[in-house]
Amino acid sequence: MIFLSLLTFDKNTVAFVSSYSGNTEEVLTALNLISKKTKKIIVFCAGGELLQIAKKNHWPCYKIDTADNPCNQPRMGIAYQFIATLAMFKKAGPDSS
């Protein structure tokens, strides 16, 4: 699915890239393709290669603290990503004053 979506990516596309471990092969492959189309990339991960790539490219990154996930289930990353995305939109949104 992500690979079909890449057909419509351009330099103005904002891409959200998420991998709990930061080492998911499919995500890293998709990121390689995405980064050739846009530099507007936001990363969500707990570490791994994805975190290193985000730091190297100075992309915004929400690092999931695995200490807050006592069950150590990657699906918990979905909740972290959703809340972090809402916070980013709120911060980037119009001034409410």
Secondary structure, DSSP 8 states (H G I E B T S, - for coil): -HHHHGGG--TT--EEEEESSS--HHHHHHHHHHTTT-S-EEEEESSHHHHHHHHHHT--EEE--GGG-TT--TTHHHHHHHHHHHHHHHHHS----
